[in-house]
Amino acid sequence: MNPFDILKNAQNLQEQFKKIQEELSRMEATGSAGGGIVKVTVNGQFQTQQVILDPIAVDPRDIPMLQDLIVAASRDAVNRIQEQMKEKLGPVVGNLPGMPF
C-alpha cells in the first residue's frame, strides 16, 4: 500500500472524528421517570447537564425512591442520547469499536 494513501486515509478519519465530536457536543436528551416527576438531561458525551425534580418527588421519608427515580431518569436519558447517535452518526461511523451504540 502506498504510504501517501495511508496518510490521506488517516487525515480523512481525523476529519470525520472532528465532525463527530462537534455533532456530539450539540446533542442533548432528557430522560424521565415517575411519570415525569424526575427529569435528567445529558449531552452527547454522557455528561449530566441538568436534574429537574417536581416538588412532589421530594419526600424526606422516602429518599430511596427519589434515588431510584434519578437513576431511572438518567438511564432513560442515556438511552435517548444513544438513539440520537445511532440516527445521526450511524452512517458516518458504521461499527467502529468503542462507539457506545
All heavy atoms as an XYZ file, in Angstrom:
777
protein
N       0.840     -1.174      0.000
C       0.000      0.000      0.000
C       0.892      1.247      0.000
O       1.918      1.302      0.658
C      -0.902     -0.024      1.231
C      -1.871      1.124      1.259
S      -3.014      1.014      2.644
C      -4.526      0.794      1.761
N       0.464      2.218     -0.687
C       1.184      3.479     -0.819
C       1.128      4.257      0.506
O       0.052      4.496      1.058
C       0.533      4.288     -1.948
C       1.252      5.582     -2.257
O       2.017      6.084     -1.444
N       0.993      6.114     -3.431
N       2.271      4.684      1.035
C       2.279      5.431      2.298
C       1.470      6.723      2.227
O       0.905      7.164      3.217
C       3.748      5.734      2.550
C       4.533      4.941      1.580
C       3.607      4.458      0.526
N       1.386      7.320      1.055
C       0.603      8.546      0.906
C      -0.892      8.263      1.025
O      -1.640      9.081      1.534
C       0.939      9.246     -0.413
C       2.340      9.779     -0.456
C       3.301      9.184     -1.260
C       2.709     10.870      0.335
C       4.598      9.667     -1.282
C       4.000     11.361      0.310
C       4.947     10.753     -0.499
N      -1.312      7.090      0.535
C      -2.714      6.693      0.690
C      -3.056      6.492      2.162
O      -4.135      6.884      2.619
C      -3.004      5.409     -0.092
C      -3.015      5.633     -1.590
O      -3.173      6.803     -2.016
O      -2.863      4.653     -2.339
N      -2.144      5.887      2.895
C      -2.369      5.669      4.324
C      -2.504      7.013      5.036
O      -3.401      7.220      5.859
C      -1.215      4.837      4.941
C      -1.238      3.416      4.355
C      -1.314      4.800      6.455
C      -0.040      2.575      4.744
N      -1.640      7.946      4.697
C      -1.679      9.276      5.301
C      -2.980      9.997      4.948
O      -3.605     10.626      5.802
C      -0.468     10.091      4.842
C      -0.224     11.403      5.552
C      -0.022     11.177      7.037
C       1.007     12.085      4.968
N      -3.401      9.872      3.698
C      -4.637     10.511      3.256
C      -5.836      9.911      4.005
O      -6.721     10.646      4.454
C      -4.810     10.335      1.749
C      -6.013     11.051      1.191
C      -6.094     10.899     -0.309
C      -7.308     11.592     -0.869
N      -7.434     11.437     -2.306
N      -5.855      8.580      4.168
C      -6.946      7.927      4.899
C      -6.961      8.367      6.358
O      -8.022      8.587      6.939
C      -6.824      6.399      4.816
C      -7.200      5.875      3.449
O      -7.909      6.526      2.692
N      -6.715      4.694      3.118
N      -5.791      8.512      6.942
C      -5.703      8.961      8.333
C      -6.249     10.377      8.468
O      -6.954     10.689      9.432
C      -4.264      8.883      8.822
N      -5.947     11.225      7.517
C      -6.457     12.597      7.551
C      -7.980     12.612      7.407
O      -8.665     13.380      8.075
C      -5.796     13.441      6.474
C      -4.345     13.771      6.770
C      -3.655     14.473      5.600
O      -4.100     14.399      4.461
N      -2.546     15.138      5.904
N      -8.493     11.756      6.521
C      -9.944     11.666      6.343
C     -10.615     11.198      7.634
O     -11.657     11.738      8.024
C     -10.300     10.722      5.194
C     -10.006     11.325      3.843
O      -9.911     12.544      3.700
N      -9.859     10.480      2.839
N     -10.022     10.196      8.281
C     -10.571      9.707      9.540
C     -10.543     10.798     10.608
O     -11.495     10.968     11.369
C      -9.798      8.487     10.043
C     -10.141      7.155      9.393
C      -9.220      6.054      9.897
C     -11.593      6.794      9.668
N      -9.465     11.552     10.641
C      -9.338     12.629     11.611
C     -10.431     13.680     11.391
O     -11.043     14.160     12.343
C      -7.949     13.257     11.521
C      -7.651     14.248     12.619
C      -6.221     14.762     12.543
O      -5.554     14.633     11.527
N      -5.763     15.349     13.629
N     -10.706     14.003     10.146
C     -11.757     14.966      9.832
C     -13.128     14.428     10.237
O     -13.956     15.164     10.774
C     -11.735     15.298      8.342
C     -10.556     16.156      7.928
C     -10.481     16.378      6.420
O     -11.514     16.211      5.738
O      -9.390     16.714      5.937
N     -13.362     13.134      9.980
C     -14.639     12.530     10.363
C     -14.820     12.550     11.875
O     -15.895     12.870     12.372
C     -14.746     11.092      9.845
C     -15.044     11.005      8.373
C     -15.230      9.568      7.926
O     -14.678      8.642      8.507
N     -16.012      9.388      6.880
N     -13.769     12.218     12.615
C     -13.867     12.229     14.067
C     -14.103     13.639     14.598
O     -14.827     13.827     15.570
C     -12.630     11.605     14.715
C     -12.659     10.103     14.707
C     -11.651      9.389     14.093
C     -13.688      9.401     15.312
C     -11.684      8.007     14.078
C     -13.726      8.027     15.316
C     -12.722      7.317     14.690
N     -13.515     14.613     13.962
C     -13.733     16.011     14.375
C     -15.204     16.380     14.178
O     -15.820     16.998     15.046
C     -12.828     16.936     13.570
C     -12.728     18.325     14.114
C     -11.698     19.134     13.337
C     -11.379     20.413     14.057
N     -10.318     21.161     13.408
N     -15.776     15.975     13.052
C     -17.192     16.237     12.791
C     -18.067     15.521     13.812
O     -19.054     16.073     14.290
C     -17.570     15.793     11.379
C     -17.021     16.680     10.298
C     -17.392     16.167      8.922
C     -16.723     16.986      7.826
N     -17.011     16.466      6.479
N     -17.701     14.295     14.144
C     -18.461     13.519     15.120
C     -18.421     14.202     16.480
O     -19.452     14.340     17.146
C     -17.913     12.072     15.219
C     -18.246     11.318     13.938
C     -18.474     11.351     16.433
C     -17.529      9.991     13.803
N     -17.253     14.665     16.894
C     -17.129     15.350     18.177
C     -17.979     16.619     18.213
O     -18.622     16.917     19.214
C     -15.665     15.690     18.472
C     -14.849     14.490     18.871
C     -13.387     14.838     19.085
O     -12.843     15.722     18.423
N     -12.757     14.137     20.008
N     -17.994     17.345     17.119
C     -18.820     18.553     17.048
C     -20.297     18.203     17.158
O     -21.057     18.867     17.864
C     -18.539     19.311     15.753
C     -17.185     19.976     15.710
C     -16.850     20.558     14.338
O     -17.730     20.588     13.453
O     -15.693     20.981     14.161
N     -20.696     17.150     16.453
C     -22.087     16.706     16.489
C     -22.468     16.257     17.904
O     -23.538     16.599     18.408
C     -22.290     15.560     15.493
C     -23.718     15.126     15.340
C     -24.566     16.070     14.511
O     -24.012     16.792     13.672
O     -25.789     16.083     14.718
N     -21.589     15.506     18.553
C     -21.864     15.029     19.910
C     -22.002     16.192     20.887
O     -22.847     16.143     21.789
C     -20.749     14.081     20.386
C     -20.695     12.723     19.725
C     -19.475     11.955     20.213
C     -21.968     11.928     19.968
N     -21.194     17.223     20.716
C     -21.258     18.352     21.641
C     -22.586     19.093     21.541
O     -23.004     19.758     22.486
C     -20.092     19.306     21.406
O     -20.244     19.984     20.178
N     -23.267     18.972     20.407
C     -24.555     19.652     20.220
C     -25.746     18.800     20.638
O     -26.856     19.303     20.766
C     -24.712     20.073     18.764
C     -23.789     21.202     18.352
C     -24.133     21.735     16.975
N     -23.994     20.747     15.919
C     -22.904     20.552     15.196
N     -21.837     21.282     15.420
N     -22.865     19.651     14.249
N     -25.539     17.502     20.829
C     -26.648     16.613     21.174
C     -27.033     16.754     22.640
O     -26.183     16.943     23.501
C     -26.263     15.154     20.927
C     -26.245     14.762     19.504
S     -25.909     12.980     19.424
C     -25.940     12.751     17.684
N     -28.318     16.637     22.903
C     -28.853     16.608     24.252
C     -30.088     15.733     24.259
O     -30.816     15.689     23.265
C     -29.255     18.008     24.728
C     -28.270     18.674     25.599
C     -28.826     19.930     26.253
O     -30.023     20.233     26.145
O     -28.015     20.612     26.867
N     -30.299     15.047     25.369
C     -31.512     14.256     25.523
C     -31.944     14.321     26.974
O     -31.117     14.363     27.884
C     -31.279     12.811     25.107
N     -33.258     14.327     27.176
C     -33.815     14.348     28.522
C     -34.582     13.065     28.752
O     -35.433     12.679     27.952
C     -34.744     15.564     28.718
O     -33.982     16.756     28.502
C     -35.338     15.587     30.113
N     -34.246     12.399     29.839
C     -34.960     11.199     30.257
C     -35.813     11.528     31.460
O     -35.552     12.499     32.177
N     -36.840     10.721     31.666
C     -37.716     10.984     32.806
C     -38.090      9.679     33.494
O     -37.951      8.599     32.934
C     -38.970     11.731     32.349
O     -39.741     10.916     31.498
N     -38.564      9.829     34.713
C     -39.034      8.681     35.489
C     -40.153      9.152     36.405
O     -40.299     10.354     36.667
C     -37.884      8.092     36.305
N     -40.928      8.183     36.878
C     -42.017      8.527     37.790
C     -43.081      9.371     37.137
O     -43.635     10.262     37.773
N     -43.343      9.115     35.868
C     -44.355      9.898     35.167
C     -43.948     11.334     34.930
O     -44.781     12.219     34.807
N     -42.628     11.572     34.889
C     -42.133     12.916     34.598
C     -41.805     13.745     35.825
O     -41.436     14.909     35.687
N     -41.897     13.151     37.023
C     -41.590     13.957     38.209
C     -40.083     14.119     38.422
O     -39.656     14.993     39.165
C     -42.271     13.415     39.490
C     -41.792     12.012     39.839
C     -43.774     13.474     39.371
C     -42.303     11.511     41.181
N     -39.299     13.274     37.751
C     -37.848     13.421     37.767
C     -37.377     13.440     36.322
O     -37.724     12.554     35.541
C     -37.154     12.268     38.528
C     -35.643     12.371     38.402
C     -37.566     12.274     39.988
N     -36.603     14.469     35.957
C     -36.072     14.587     34.606
C     -34.571     14.829     34.680
O     -34.105     15.631     35.496
C     -36.737     15.733     33.851
C     -38.219     15.522     33.625
C     -38.849     16.700     32.921
C     -40.349     16.487     32.784
N     -41.005     17.667     32.247
N     -33.830     14.130     33.815
C     -32.378     14.279     33.757
C     -31.999     14.538     32.308
O     -32.439     13.823     31.408
C     -31.659     13.017     34.279
C     -30.164     13.132     34.098
C     -31.995     12.780     35.746
N     -31.178     15.560     32.083
C     -30.701     15.885     30.741
C     -29.215     15.568     30.662
O     -28.453     15.958     31.541
C     -30.935     17.374     30.432
O     -32.335     17.646     30.548
C     -30.464     17.731     29.024
N     -28.835     14.833     29.610
C     -27.427     14.512     29.366
C     -27.047     15.013     27.985
O     -27.893     15.195     27.117
C     -27.124     12.996     29.467
C     -27.401     12.470     30.856
C     -27.893     12.211     28.430
N     -25.737     15.237     27.801
C     -25.257     15.651     26.489
C     -24.680     14.451     25.745
O     -24.686     13.330     26.254
C     -24.247     16.802     26.604
C     -22.954     16.405     27.290
O     -22.628     15.232     27.464
N     -22.191     17.407     27.685
N     -24.181     14.689     24.555
C     -23.654     13.629     23.713
C     -22.376     13.002     24.224
O     -21.894     12.030     23.675
N     -21.844     13.550     25.298
C     -20.656     12.974     25.926
C     -21.047     12.282     27.226
O     -20.201     12.007     28.058
C     -19.612     14.063     26.156
C     -19.135     14.648     24.842
C     -18.349     15.934     25.017
O     -18.540     16.682     25.960
N     -17.447     16.180     24.085
N     -22.355     12.050     27.400
C     -22.920     11.353     28.549
C     -22.665     12.082     29.867
O     -22.586     11.475     30.919
C     -22.423      9.902     28.622
C     -22.781      9.109     27.413
C     -21.836      8.867     26.437
C     -24.066      8.637     27.232
C     -22.166      8.149     25.301
C     -24.408      7.912     26.099
C     -23.454      7.675     25.135
N     -22.566     13.396     29.800
C     -22.410     14.202     30.999
C     -23.782     14.746     31.403
O     -24.515     15.265     30.565
C     -21.454     15.373     30.755
C     -20.058     14.937     30.404
C     -19.215     16.091     29.879
O     -19.727     17.061     29.342
N     -17.907     15.959     30.027
N     -24.100     14.635     32.677
C     -25.369     15.151     33.175
C     -25.323     16.670     33.139
O     -24.414     17.283     33.685
C     -25.635     14.657     34.608
O     -25.652     13.220     34.600
C     -26.951     15.177     35.136
N     -26.301     17.254     32.485
C     -26.373     18.700     32.343
C     -27.375     19.326     33.304
O     -27.199     20.455     33.735
C     -26.764     19.073     30.905
C     -25.784     18.591     29.862
C     -24.420     19.228     30.034
O     -24.289     20.434     29.997
N     -23.422     18.403     30.254
N     -28.431     18.568     33.617
C     -29.492     19.152     34.429
C     -30.314     18.036     35.076
O     -30.540     16.990     34.467
C     -30.392     20.015     33.552
C     -31.471     20.756     34.286
C     -32.267     21.640     33.343
O     -32.499     21.288     32.196
N     -32.703     22.783     33.833
N     -30.752     18.280     36.310
C     -31.685     17.403     37.008
C     -32.837     18.279     37.476
O     -32.621     19.296     38.137
C     -31.026     16.698     38.220
C     -32.046     15.865     38.975
C     -29.852     15.842     37.779
N     -34.046     17.891     37.094
C     -35.239     18.646     37.495
C     -36.117     17.720     38.330
O     -36.455     16.618     37.888
C     -36.020     19.150     36.271
C     -35.153     20.097     35.436
C     -37.314     19.841     36.708
C     -35.781     20.516     34.129
N     -36.467     18.194     39.525
C     -37.308     17.422     40.431
C     -38.613     18.164     40.674
O     -38.599     19.334     41.072
C     -36.606     17.209     41.774
C     -35.240     16.554     41.753
C     -34.632     16.561     43.147
C     -35.331     15.141     41.219
N     -39.718     17.490     40.444
C     -41.012     18.037     40.837
C     -41.045     17.983     42.366
O     -40.618     16.996     42.962
C     -42.124     17.172     40.242
C     -43.505     17.739     40.479
O     -43.834     18.022     41.656
O     -44.266     17.870     39.505
N     -41.520     19.031     43.025
C     -41.541     19.026     44.487
C     -42.230     17.801     45.091
O     -41.885     17.366     46.179
C     -42.294     20.313     44.844
C     -42.054     21.207     43.674
C     -41.995     20.290     42.470
N     -43.173     17.237     44.367
C     -43.868     16.053     44.879
C     -42.917     14.862     45.037
O     -43.170     13.950     45.824
C     -45.070     15.689     43.979
C     -46.028     14.780     44.718
C     -44.619     15.036     42.686
C     -47.353     14.603     44.008
N     -41.811     14.871     44.294
C     -40.848     13.770     44.359
C     -39.975     13.831     45.602
O     -39.329     12.859     45.960
C     -39.952     13.786     43.119
N     -39.970     14.979     46.257
C     -39.077     15.170     47.402
C     -39.846     14.888     48.699
O     -40.500     15.757     49.255
C     -38.483     16.594     47.412
C     -37.475     16.752     48.536
C     -37.837     16.901     46.068
N     -39.732     13.657     49.155
C     -40.334     13.232     50.418
C     -39.202     12.763     51.317
O     -38.598     11.727     51.059
C     -41.335     12.103     50.168
C     -42.015     11.622     51.435
O     -41.648     12.080     52.534
O     -42.922     10.777     51.322
N     -38.882     13.530     52.352
C     -37.747     13.171     53.193
C     -37.889     11.791     53.838
O     -36.906     11.193     54.254
C     -37.706     14.264     54.269
C     -38.811     15.185     54.006
C     -39.549     14.742     52.791
N     -39.079     11.257     53.873
C     -39.278      9.924     54.448
C     -39.007      8.820     53.443
O     -38.974      7.657     53.805
C     -40.709      9.795     54.979
C     -41.009     10.768     56.127
C     -42.472     10.848     56.402
N     -43.101     11.425     55.194
C     -44.392     11.477     54.983
N     -45.232     11.001     55.855
N     -44.875     12.028     53.888
N     -38.840      9.178     52.156
C     -38.644      8.141     51.134
C     -37.512      8.523     50.180
O     -37.698      8.591     48.962
C     -39.943      7.904     50.370
C     -39.933      6.578     49.621
O     -38.933      5.828     49.737
O     -40.922      6.288     48.924
N     -36.348      8.773     50.719
C     -35.173      9.123     49.920
C     -34.802      8.003     48.943
O     -34.462      8.289     47.784
C     -33.979      9.480     50.833
C     -34.317     10.719     51.685
C     -32.704      9.690     50.032
C     -34.614     11.962     50.901
N     -34.877      6.716     49.335
C     -34.532      5.658     48.366
C     -35.368      5.705     47.084
O     -34.863      5.436     46.002
C     -34.769      4.364     49.145
C     -34.535      4.751     50.572
C     -35.093      6.153     50.668
N     -36.648      6.067     47.202
C     -37.477      6.164     45.998
C     -36.967      7.265     45.080
O     -36.856      7.088     43.868
C     -38.941      6.436     46.346
C     -39.812      6.502     45.095
S     -41.178      7.682     45.050
C     -40.592      9.160     45.745
N     -36.625      8.408     45.656
C     -36.102      9.519     44.860
C     -34.794      9.126     44.192
O     -34.578      9.418     43.011
C     -35.911     10.761     45.720
C     -35.347     11.995     45.021
C     -36.212     12.403     43.832
C     -35.210     13.144     46.017
N     -33.937      8.436     44.911
C     -32.675      7.982     44.331
C     -32.928      7.039     43.158
O     -32.291      7.156     42.111
C     -31.828      7.285     45.405
C     -31.325      8.236     46.462
C     -30.733      7.518     47.666
O     -31.096      6.390     47.983
N     -29.824      8.190     48.347
N     -33.873      6.122     43.328
C     -34.213      5.190     42.236
C     -34.757      5.939     41.024
O     -34.443      5.600     39.877
C     -35.234      4.159     42.704
C     -34.664      3.145     43.682
O     -33.419      3.039     43.779
O     -35.464      2.468     44.360
N     -35.577      6.958     41.265
C     -36.140      7.738     40.157
C     -35.047      8.495     39.405
O     -35.082      8.586     38.173
C     -37.209      8.705     40.664
C     -38.530      8.072     41.123
C     -39.418      9.133     41.762
C     -39.241      7.384     39.970
N     -34.080      9.029     40.128
C     -32.982      9.753     39.476
C     -32.152      8.802     38.620
O     -31.804      9.113     37.479
C     -32.108     10.492     40.508
C     -32.915     11.639     41.139
C     -30.829     11.025     39.874
C     -32.257     12.285     42.335
N     -31.873      7.613     39.149
C     -31.120      6.615     38.374
C     -31.905      6.205     37.137
O     -31.354      6.128     36.027
C     -30.781      5.384     39.248
C     -30.244      4.241     38.405
C     -29.780      5.764     40.331
N     -33.209      5.969     37.297
C     -34.039      5.564     36.157
C     -34.099      6.660     35.099
O     -34.017      6.383     33.892
C     -35.449      5.195     36.630
N     -34.241      7.909     35.512
C     -34.286      9.025     34.563
C     -32.946      9.176     33.849
O     -32.897      9.467     32.650
C     -34.662     10.322     35.278
N     -31.854      8.955     34.567
C     -30.521      9.022     33.950
C     -30.360      7.949     32.887
O     -29.854      8.212     31.795
C     -29.436      8.876     35.009
O     -29.478      9.951     35.907
N     -30.788      6.741     33.207
C     -30.717      5.645     32.223
C     -31.550      5.963     30.991
O     -31.127      5.713     29.866
C     -31.198      4.344     32.851
C     -30.203      3.727     33.777
C     -30.680      2.364     34.255
N     -29.777      1.864     35.273
C     -30.155      1.249     36.371
N     -31.434      1.026     36.605
N     -29.267      0.829     37.242
N     -32.737      6.519     31.229
C     -33.610      6.883     30.118
C     -32.940      7.930     29.237
O     -32.966      7.839     28.001
C     -34.948      7.392     30.656
C     -35.975      7.644     29.568
O     -36.017      6.873     28.579
O     -36.753      8.606     29.702
N     -32.312      8.918     29.851
C     -31.624      9.968     29.091
C     -30.469      9.396     28.281
O     -30.284      9.737     27.107
C     -31.121     11.069     30.022
N     -29.696      8.498     28.885
C     -28.569      7.876     28.170
C     -29.093      7.046     26.999
O     -28.536      7.106     25.891
C     -27.713      7.021     29.131
C     -26.746      6.130     28.364
C     -26.953      7.929     30.091
N     -30.159      6.297     27.210
C     -30.741      5.521     26.103
C     -31.200      6.432     24.969
O     -31.006      6.116     23.787
C     -31.910      4.674     26.598
C     -31.469      3.512     27.449
O     -30.328      3.061     27.373
N     -32.369      3.022     28.284
N     -31.797      7.566     25.328
C     -32.271      8.500     24.301
C     -31.104      9.123     23.524
O     -31.182      9.282     22.309
C     -33.127      9.593     24.931
C     -34.455      9.089     25.436
C     -35.202     10.166     26.220
N     -36.394      9.650     26.826
C     -37.620      9.820     26.327
N     -37.798     10.501     25.211
N     -38.664      9.321     26.945
N     -30.006      9.452     24.214
C     -28.866     10.045     23.517
C     -28.219      9.000     22.616
O     -27.762      9.307     21.521
C     -27.865     10.709     24.493
C     -27.024     11.782     23.764
C     -26.925      9.723     25.128
C     -27.693     13.045     23.497
N     -28.196      7.742     23.054
C     -27.649      6.676     22.212
C     -28.488      6.494     20.953
O     -27.943      6.263     19.869
C     -27.561      5.369     22.995
C     -26.431      5.357     24.001
C     -26.397      4.103     24.848
O     -27.428      3.494     25.131
N     -25.206      3.713     25.245
N     -29.806      6.612     21.090
C     -30.673      6.521     19.916
C     -30.398      7.666     18.946
O     -30.371      7.469     17.733
C     -32.150      6.497     20.326
C     -32.585      5.192     20.938
C     -32.413      4.016     20.000
O     -32.756      4.111     18.809
O     -31.901      2.971     20.470
N     -30.208      8.875     19.484
C     -29.874     10.014     18.627
C     -28.563      9.758     17.899
O     -28.423     10.074     16.718
C     -29.741     11.294     19.449
C     -31.035     11.929     19.838
C     -30.797     13.260     20.539
O     -29.848     13.978     20.228
N     -31.665     13.585     21.482
N     -27.605      9.186     18.610
C     -26.305      8.896     17.997
C     -26.456      7.899     16.859
O     -25.855      8.062     15.799
C     -25.337      8.335     19.043
C     -24.833      9.340     20.009
S     -23.769      8.516     21.217
C     -23.167      9.928     22.102
N     -27.268      6.885     17.084
C     -27.489      5.891     16.030
C     -28.092      6.545     14.791
O     -27.676      6.278     13.671
C     -28.436      4.797     16.526
C     -27.804      3.802     17.437
C     -28.844      2.759     17.844
C     -28.349      1.905     18.973
N     -29.375      0.960     19.450
N     -29.085      7.412     15.020
C     -29.770      8.061     13.900
C     -28.867      9.024     13.142
O     -28.838      9.033     11.921
C     -31.007      8.805     14.406
C     -32.116      7.904     14.872
C     -33.265      8.683     15.506
O     -33.351      9.917     15.311
O     -34.064      8.052     16.207
N     -28.143      9.861     13.887
C     -27.367     10.917     13.246
C     -25.975     10.490     12.827
O     -25.461     10.954     11.817
C     -27.256     12.128     14.183
C     -28.573     12.812     14.409
C     -28.417     14.027     15.275
C     -29.763     14.699     15.483
N     -29.652     15.913     16.269
N     -25.348      9.632     13.607
C     -23.947      9.312     13.350
C     -23.734      7.904     12.832
O     -22.643      7.591     12.361
C     -23.119      9.496     14.630
C     -23.159     10.889     15.242
C     -22.360     10.911     16.531
C     -22.630     11.923     14.281
N     -24.728      7.068     12.914
C     -24.577      5.685     12.485
C     -23.994      5.546     11.087
O     -23.019      4.811     10.886
N     -24.527      6.264     10.097
C     -23.978      6.145      8.750
C     -22.528      6.625      8.644
O     -21.769      6.145      7.820
C     -24.889      7.047      7.912
C     -26.130      7.219      8.692
C     -25.726      7.086     10.134
N     -22.153      7.556      9.497
C     -20.802      8.112      9.425
C     -19.776      7.165     10.039
O     -18.722      6.925      9.482
C     -20.737      9.488     10.139
C     -19.323     10.013     10.163
C     -21.660     10.467      9.463
N     -20.121      6.616     11.221
C     -19.142      5.824     11.956
C     -19.258      4.328     11.735
O     -18.329      3.587     12.054
C     -19.193      6.127     13.469
C     -18.811      7.549     13.735
C     -20.519      5.788     14.062
N     -20.392      3.885     11.211
C     -20.543      2.453     10.982
C     -20.453      1.690     12.284
O     -21.089      2.056     13.256
N     -19.618      0.687     12.313
C     -19.448     -0.120     13.520
C     -18.058      0.031     14.080
O     -17.357     -0.948     14.326
C     -19.737     -1.595     13.220
C     -21.209     -1.834     12.928
O     -22.056     -1.226     13.546
N     -21.486     -2.734     12.009
N     -17.618      1.244     14.295
C     -16.293      1.470     14.854
C     -16.251      0.982     16.292
O     -17.182      1.210     17.065
C     -15.937      2.961     14.823
C     -15.672      3.576     13.470
C     -15.421      5.068     13.614
C     -14.485      2.927     12.804
N     -15.172      0.297     16.673
C     -15.063     -0.149     18.056
C     -14.987      1.046     19.004
O     -14.444      2.083     18.668
C     -13.739     -0.936     18.077
C     -13.069     -0.691     16.788
C     -14.036     -0.055     15.856
N     -15.580      0.869     20.167
C     -15.542      1.921     21.167
C     -16.720      2.870     21.106
O     -16.902      3.687     21.982
N     -17.522      2.785     20.051
C     -18.698      3.640     19.974
C     -19.778      3.049     20.863
O     -19.964      1.845     20.911
C     -19.203      3.770     18.529
C     -18.252      4.524     17.616
S     -17.739      6.155     18.199
C     -19.252      7.053     18.119
N     -20.530      3.871     21.585
C     -21.487      3.374     22.577
C     -22.801      2.876     21.992
O     -23.775      2.807     22.685
C     -21.706      4.604     23.467
C     -21.475      5.757     22.566
C     -20.421      5.325     21.594
N     -22.834      2.550     20.717
C     -24.084      2.030     20.143
C     -23.808      0.964     19.128
O     -22.758      0.647     18.754
C     -24.946      3.124     19.528
C     -24.216      4.079     18.627
C     -24.066      3.799     17.292
C     -23.687      5.264     19.112
C     -23.404      4.689     16.450
C     -23.036      6.145     18.286
C     -22.887      5.864     16.958
